[in-house]
Amino acid sequence: MTPKELLYLEDSLGMERQLQTKCTDYAGKVQNPSLKNMLTGLAQEHQTHFDSLMKQL
C-alpha cells in the first residue's frame, strides 16, 4: 500500500469513527423512537464500515 493510500485510509477511518460516535450520541438524546432507531442503525452501519476499513490494514 502506498503512503497516499494509507493516508486516505486513515482519513476514512477517522470519518467513520466520528460519524458512528455522533449518530450514537444523537440517538441517546432524541425522544422520537423512529428517529432513535434510524440513528442507531446508522451508527451500526458506520461501525461496519470502520471494521471493513480496518481489515484493509
Backbone as JSON Lines, residues from 0, in Angstrom:
{"i":0,"aa":"M","n":[0.85,-1.17,0.0],"ca":[0.0,0.0,0.0],"c":[0.9,1.23,0.0]}
{"i":1,"aa":"T","n":[0.55,2.2,-0.82],"ca":[1.36,3.41,-0.93],"c":[1.09,4.33,0.26]}
{"i":2,"aa":"P","n":[2.01,5.25,0.53],"ca":[1.77,6.21,1.61],"c":[0.49,7.03,1.41]}
{"i":3,"aa":"K","n":[0.2,7.37,0.16],"ca":[-1.02,8.14,-0.11],"c":[-2.26,7.31,0.2]}
{"i":4,"aa":"E","n":[-2.24,6.03,-0.14],"ca":[-3.36,5.15,0.17],"c":[-3.54,5.0,1.68]}
{"i":5,"aa":"L","n":[-2.44,4.92,2.4],"ca":[-2.52,4.82,3.86],"c":[-3.13,6.08,4.47]}
{"i":6,"aa":"L","n":[-2.77,7.24,3.93],"ca":[-3.35,8.49,4.41],"c":[-4.85,8.54,4.13]}
{"i":7,"aa":"Y","n":[-5.24,8.08,2.95],"ca":[-6.66,8.05,2.61],"c":[-7.41,7.11,3.56]}
{"i":8,"aa":"L","n":[-6.83,5.98,3.83],"ca":[-7.44,5.01,4.73],"c":[-7.56,5.58,6.14]}
{"i":9,"aa":"E","n":[-6.53,6.26,6.58],"ca":[-6.54,6.9,7.91],"c":[-7.66,7.94,7.99]}
{"i":10,"aa":"D","n":[-7.78,8.77,6.96],"ca":[-8.85,9.77,6.93],"c":[-10.22,9.11,6.95]}
{"i":11,"aa":"S","n":[-10.38,8.07,6.17],"ca":[-11.66,7.36,6.1],"c":[-12.02,6.73,7.44]}
{"i":12,"aa":"L","n":[-11.04,6.14,8.1],"ca":[-11.27,5.55,9.42],"c":[-11.72,6.62,10.41]}
{"i":13,"aa":"G","n":[-11.05,7.76,10.38],"ca":[-11.41,8.86,11.29],"c":[-12.82,9.36,11.05]}
{"i":14,"aa":"M","n":[-13.18,9.49,9.79],"ca":[-14.53,9.96,9.46],"c":[-15.59,8.96,9.88]}
{"i":15,"aa":"E","n":[-15.35,7.68,9.62],"ca":[-16.32,6.65,10.02],"c":[-16.47,6.62,11.53]}
{"i":16,"aa":"R","n":[-15.37,6.73,12.25],"ca":[-15.43,6.73,13.72],"c":[-16.22,7.94,14.21]}
{"i":17,"aa":"Q","n":[-15.96,9.1,13.61],"ca":[-16.65,10.32,14.02],"c":[-18.16,10.21,13.75]}
{"i":18,"aa":"L","n":[-18.52,9.7,12.58],"ca":[-19.93,9.57,12.24],"c":[-20.63,8.56,13.16]}
{"i":19,"aa":"Q","n":[-19.94,7.47,13.46],"ca":[-20.52,6.47,14.36],"c":[-20.75,7.08,15.74]}
{"i":20,"aa":"T","n":[-19.78,7.83,16.23],"ca":[-19.88,8.46,17.54],"c":[-21.02,9.48,17.58]}
{"i":21,"aa":"K","n":[-21.11,10.31,16.54],"ca":[-22.17,11.32,16.51],"c":[-23.56,10.69,16.44]}
{"i":22,"aa":"C","n":[-23.71,9.67,15.6],"ca":[-25.02,9.01,15.5],"c":[-25.42,8.38,16.83]}
{"i":23,"aa":"T","n":[-24.46,7.76,17.5],"ca":[-24.74,7.15,18.8],"c":[-25.12,8.22,19.82]}
{"i":24,"aa":"D","n":[-24.4,9.32,19.81],"ca":[-24.67,10.42,20.73],"c":[-26.06,11.01,20.49]}
{"i":25,"aa":"Y","n":[-26.38,11.29,19.24],"ca":[-27.68,11.86,18.91],"c":[-28.81,10.88,19.22]}
{"i":26,"aa":"A","n":[-28.58,9.59,18.98],"ca":[-29.6,8.59,19.28],"c":[-29.93,8.59,20.77]}
{"i":27,"aa":"G","n":[-28.94,8.88,21.59],"ca":[-29.17,8.93,23.03],"c":[-29.88,10.18,23.49]}
{"i":28,"aa":"K","n":[-29.96,11.18,22.62],"ca":[-30.56,12.46,23.0],"c":[-31.98,12.66,22.48]}
{"i":29,"aa":"V","n":[-32.35,11.98,21.42],"ca":[-33.67,12.22,20.83],"c":[-34.74,11.41,21.55]}
{"i":30,"aa":"Q","n":[-35.96,11.92,21.51],"ca":[-37.09,11.26,22.16],"c":[-37.92,10.43,21.18]}
{"i":31,"aa":"N","n":[-37.91,10.83,19.91],"ca":[-38.7,10.16,18.89],"c":[-38.14,8.75,18.64]}
{"i":32,"aa":"P","n":[-38.94,7.71,18.89],"ca":[-38.45,6.34,18.74],"c":[-37.99,5.99,17.32]}
{"i":33,"aa":"S","n":[-38.71,6.47,16.31],"ca":[-38.3,6.14,14.93],"c":[-36.99,6.83,14.57]}
{"i":34,"aa":"L","n":[-36.8,8.05,15.03],"ca":[-35.54,8.75,14.78],"c":[-34.4,8.09,15.55]}
{"i":35,"aa":"K","n":[-34.7,7.66,16.78],"ca":[-33.69,6.95,17.58],"c":[-33.26,5.66,16.89]}
{"i":36,"aa":"N","n":[-34.22,4.91,16.35],"ca":[-33.9,3.67,15.64],"c":[-33.09,3.93,14.39]}
{"i":37,"aa":"M","n":[-33.43,5.0,13.65],"ca":[-32.7,5.33,12.44],"c":[-31.24,5.68,12.78]}
{"i":38,"aa":"L","n":[-31.06,6.5,13.8],"ca":[-29.71,6.9,14.2],"c":[-28.9,5.72,14.72]}
{"i":39,"aa":"T","n":[-29.54,4.84,15.45],"ca":[-28.87,3.64,15.93],"c":[-28.43,2.76,14.76]}
{"i":40,"aa":"G","n":[-29.3,2.62,13.78],"ca":[-28.96,1.86,12.58],"c":[-27.8,2.48,11.82]}
{"i":41,"aa":"L","n":[-27.82,3.81,11.7],"ca":[-26.71,4.5,11.02],"c":[-25.4,4.31,11.79]}
{"i":42,"aa":"A","n":[-25.47,4.37,13.1],"ca":[-24.26,4.16,13.91],"c":[-23.7,2.76,13.66]}
{"i":43,"aa":"Q","n":[-24.58,1.77,13.57],"ca":[-24.13,0.4,13.3],"c":[-23.52,0.28,11.91]}
{"i":44,"aa":"E","n":[-24.1,0.97,10.93],"ca":[-23.55,0.95,9.58],"c":[-22.15,1.55,9.54]}
{"i":45,"aa":"H","n":[-21.98,2.67,10.25],"ca":[-20.65,3.3,10.27],"c":[-19.64,2.43,11.0]}
{"i":46,"aa":"Q","n":[-20.09,1.71,12.02],"ca":[-19.19,0.78,12.7],"c":[-18.77,-0.34,11.76]}
{"i":47,"aa":"T","n":[-19.72,-0.82,10.97],"ca":[-19.43,-1.87,9.98],"c":[-18.43,-1.36,8.94]}
{"i":48,"aa":"H","n":[-18.63,-0.13,8.47],"ca":[-17.69,0.47,7.51],"c":[-16.3,0.59,8.13]}
{"i":49,"aa":"F","n":[-16.25,1.03,9.39],"ca":[-14.97,1.17,10.09],"c":[-14.27,-0.18,10.18]}
{"i":50,"aa":"D","n":[-15.03,-1.21,10.56],"ca":[-14.45,-2.55,10.69],"c":[-13.93,-3.05,9.34]}
{"i":51,"aa":"S","n":[-14.66,-2.78,8.28],"ca":[-14.23,-3.2,6.94],"c":[-12.93,-2.51,6.53]}
{"i":52,"aa":"L","n":[-12.84,-1.23,6.85],"ca":[-11.62,-0.49,6.53],"c":[-10.43,-1.0,7.35]}
{"i":53,"aa":"M","n":[-10.69,-1.35,8.6],"ca":[-9.61,-1.87,9.45],"c":[-9.04,-3.16,8.91]}
{"i":54,"aa":"K","n":[-9.88,-3.96,8.26],"ca":[-9.42,-5.22,7.69],"c":[-8.42,-4.99,6.54]}
{"i":55,"aa":"Q","n":[-8.42,-3.79,6.0],"ca":[-7.5,-3.48,4.91],"c":[-6.07,-3.28,5.41]}
{"i":56,"aa":"L","n":[-5.95,-3.06,6.7],"ca":[-4.6,-2.84,7.28],"c":[-3.89,-4.11,7.62]}
